[in-house]
Amino acid sequence: MGLGSKVMKTPWIRAGRPAGKSCRLLLLAAVLALPLTSCDRLFGGMFPADTAQMSAQFDLSAEIPAPNAGSFNLSIVKLVDTEYVLLFSCDMFDTTKTHIFVLSPALQVLSRYSMDYVMNPANFSNAGIPFKGNAAVARPADNQIVIGNLRMVPAADGLRPVDKLPSGQLSQFAIAGPAPGNFLWTNFRDDSFGNLFYDAYNASWSGPTFLGHPIGKTLRVAGAFTYPEDIANNTALLVFSDDGANTQYFVQVPKDPDLAGGWPAASLLANMQYPSFTKQELDTRSIAVTKTGIVAYDYSRRSWTRFLPTAPDSVTELQAGRRSNSPLSAFSYSGGYFCTFDLASRVLTRYEDWW
């Protein structure tokens, strides 16, 4: 059911009373009469929980209060050869409870930190800076992982906080640049005039410096990723969406110090040095980048798909499933598994690749 669709009213079903047989048949007929694409958007799944192989679960219902589950963010990051599953919240609910879970890919808890810990001056000098942000990224150049605005380093028990960024935070999307510049870009956002803006940090974490480029059309930012085939980490893959036309634009740009060559410049969609392509009917919430390509749920095919930026029209259809309660998801960049966090049950689940 797309945006702007009218809600079907059924006044002949009284609240609080079960529908009779004839009413149930009428309801079933009404549902079956809906177009397949509408049914898929209404009932279809982004997360293949009924076909994927569930390999591990971690019930956090005793650790995370139900009203606060929606404040958590889920990421999978890799630093050198070690991958971490990160579940974290910057909200100021019960400060004695765990706000940062650092887990292994097998969902074993390696380390955990409460809000009291990250706000305690005895633990690091700038603890008084609020813990904030909703994205995480690994920056191999200095062997650190940043969660929100908290800088962390590998330790025997997972990750250990060392300090917070002096200003700014990671938001929405964050990508690290290559050495020797060691830049990091985050907080990608658009405006109503067709421009892209983002924040940049240099090797010493000074900043942020606010940068921007014309997009070429009024579009919504739907993703910023490291280009999946770029081993040297020199290229970014930006994703924009025209929600009204159900069109997604993928643009590959070099990770220059200012990401894409300076402002003002030719628009990202018109600059011929930036290879780009478009897709149709992708669920932008589902787009993820792994070593094996770009994974996304395709509404028109009613299935998960995988494709390469170098061959976007060569699509592999993957098994599709159903979802419930809009769980958060994070994919392993190395491939092999993905995780979901169900906001209702507060259960963290690992699934093996289902293709």
N, C-alpha and C positions, 0 to 999 in steps of 0.2 A: 504494500500500500504506500504510494509515494506521498511526498509532501503536498499538502493542500487537498488531499482526498477527504471526502466526507465520511463521517462515521455512520455506519448503518444502524438505525434505531429499530428496536424490536419491542414495541409497547405491549405486545401480547404476552410477554413473559414477565410475570410479576416478581418483584424483588422478594427474596426470602422464601420462595416456594419453588420446588423442583418443577421443571417443565414436563407436561404430559407427553405421551408418545407422539401425538400429531405435531406438537410444537417442536419436539426434537427433530422430527423429520423435516419440518419447514426450515429449521435452523441449519441442518445439514445440507439441504438443497441450496440455501442461500450461500453457504460457504463454498460449495462445489461450483457455484455459478461464477465465483470471482475469477478473474484472469489468473493464469498461473504465475505471472510475474508479481501480481499483487499478493497472492498467497505466499509466494516465496519471501517477499519482503516482510510480510506479517508473521509468518510462522517458520520460515526457513532458517537454516542455521549457518552462522559463520564458523562455529566451533564443532568439529566432527566428533562429539563426545560419544556418539553411538556407533562409530565405525573405527575410530582410532584406538590404538592399544594403550590403555591406561597402565602405566608402569610404576607410579608412586603417588601417594597422597599424604598431605599433612593437614590435619584438622586444627585450625587456629581459632575455633569458636570460643575456646576458653581464654585465649590470649587477646583477641581483638573484640572490643565491644561492638555489638550489632549496629548501633547508630553511627559508628565511626568507620565502618568498613569501606564506605564510599570514598574516604579520603586517602586510601592507600594507592600506591602506584607499583606496577610490576615491570621489571626489566631483567634481561639476561645480558651480561657484559662479559667480554673476554679480555684478559690481560696476559700477554705473552701466551703461555700454553694452558692457563687456568681460566675456567669459566665459572661465573657466579650467578646465582639467581637472587635478585634483590627485591624485597617487598618492603616498602617504606611509606611513612606518612609524616608530613610536616605540621599537621594540625595539632593544636594545643589541647587535646583531650587528656585524660588521666596521665599525668607526666611520669608516673611510676611504671607505667606499662611500656612494653617494647614498641618502639616506633620504627626501628630498623632491624629487619631480619636478613642476615647474610647466609645463604644456603648453598650447598653443593648442587650440581646438576641432578643428583639422586634425591634431592630435597632433604638432606641432612643438615641440621642447623650447625653452622660453623661459628657464628658469633651473632650477638644481638645487643641492641643498645636502646635504652629508654630515653625519653626526652630529658629527664633529669641528668642523665650522663652527658648528653651533648650540650647542655646548658650550664654545666658545672665548671667554673674557672680552674678548679684543681686539675682538670683533665687536659686542657690546652688553653693557651693564652687568650685567644679571642672567642672563648666559649659564649660570651655575652651577646654576640651577634646571633639573631634569631636563626633557627634552622628552617630553611624555606626552599621552595622549588618543587618540581614534579617530574624531573627527568634525570637520567643517570648516563654516564659515559666513561669509557676507559681512555686514558691518555698514555699510551705506552712510552712516549718520549721521556716522561719523568716517573714512570712506573706507579701511576696513581689512578684511582677510580674516584670520580666525583659524583656524589648523590645529592641532588638539589644544589646546595652550596657547601657541602661537607666533603673535604678532601680526605681520602682514605688510602692506606697502603697495605699491601699483603702482610699478613702475620701468621704465626703458627696456628692461630685459631680462626682464620678467615681473613677479615679486613679490620684494620685498626684506624680510627679517626686520628688525624694529626692537627687539623685546624679547619677554619671556614674561609671561603673566599672573602676578601676584604670588602667587596661590593658585588652586587648582582647575584644571579642564580641561574641554574639550568632549568629551562621551561619548554614544555611541549616536545621539542626535538633538539638533539645536541649531537654534533659530529666533531671529531678531532682531526686536526690537520697533520701533515707529515713533518718530519724533521727536515731542516734545522729550525724552521720557524715555530713549530709547536703551537700553532694557533688552535683555537677552539671556537666554534660558532654555535649559537643557541638562540632560543626565543624567536624563532622564525614566525613572522606575522605578515598580514597583508592589510591594505587599506581599501577604501571605496574608490580610489583613483587608479587602480591597477599597478600598485607598487609593492615590492617585497622589502621588508626590513628585518634585520637580525642584529644580534649582539656578538662582538668578537672579543676574545681574550688572547693575550700574547703569552710567550713562554713563562713570564714571571707572574702571570695571572693579574696583571694590571688591567684596568678597564672597569666595566665594558666600554668598548667603542661602538657607537651605533652606526650601522652601515645599511645601505639599501640599493636597490636596482629596480628599474621599470620592468614589469612582467610582460607587458604587451597587450594584456586583456585584464578585465576585472575578474580575478579568480581567487579562490580560497587556497591557502597553503595546506596541503594534505600530507606532507612528509618531507623529511630531509635525511638522507642516508648516505653511508659510504657506498660507492659504486661496487657492486658485487664481484666484478672481475678485476678490480684494481688492487693487485697485491701490494703495490707501493703506497697505497693510501693517498694518492694524489688527486682523486676525483670524487665529486659529490654527485648524488642523484637527487634532484629536487622534484617533488610531485605537487602539481596544482590541480584543482578540481573546479569545473563548471557544473555545479550541482543541478542547475536548471536543465542543462542539456545532457546530464548523466555522462559527461566526458571528463577524462583524466589526462593531464599533460605531464609527460615525464621528460625532464631536461637534465642532461649530463653537463656539469660545469667543472672547471679546474679548481682545485683548492689553493688558489692564490692567497696572499695575505689578506686580501679583501674578498676572497671566495670567487669572484667572477669578473674581475678586471676593472673595477672602478665605477664611480658615478660622476657625471652622467655617462651613459653608455647605451648601445643599442639594446632594445628589449631582449629579455632572455629567450622569448619565443621566436624572435626574428633574427637573432645573432647566429650566423651560419657556423661559427666555430663550436657551437654547442649542439651536439647531436640530440635530437628529440623525436618523440613519437607520441601518439595518443592512443588511448584505450577507451572503451565504452562500458558503462554499466558495472564498474567495479565498486565494491563496498570499500570506501576509503579508510574505514576503521580497521579493515583487515589487512591492509597492505604491509608486507614485511619483506626485508631483504636478507637473503642467506647466500652462502657460497654457491648453492645450486641454482640461484636465480631469484626472481621476484615472485612472491606468493601472494595471492589475493583471491577473495571470493567474488565470483562473477555472477551478477544477478541474471543476466540474459541466458547463461548456460545452466544456471541453477546448480553450480558446483564450484569447488575450489579449483584454481588454475595456477600453473607455474609457467613462466616464460623468461627469456633472457632479454636484456636491453638491446643486444645485438641482433636478436631475432624475435621481436615482440609479437609477430603474427603467428609464430610457431608455438602453439599453446598445448601444454599437456593438461588434460583434465584430470583432476584428483577426486577422490571420493568426498562426498559432501555429507553432512550430518545435521543434527538439530542442535539448538542451543536453548538455554534458559537463564534468566536473571542477568543477562548481559555481562558475562564474566570478563575480567581483564585478560589479555593474552600477551605473551612475549615469545618470540621465536629465537632459537639458537642460531647465531650467525654461522657457526660451523656446520649446522645442519644436524639432523638426527633426532631432534625432539623439540617440543614446545611446551609451554606451561600456561595454565589458566588459574585465575583466582576468582572464585564465585563469591559475589558480594553478599548473597543471602545466606549461604551455608558457611561462609568464611573458610572454605576448603581450598587449599592449593594443590593442584593436580599436574602431574607430568604425563604427557603423551608421547609415544614414539611417532616418528613420521608415519603417516598413514598412506603413503603412496609407494 
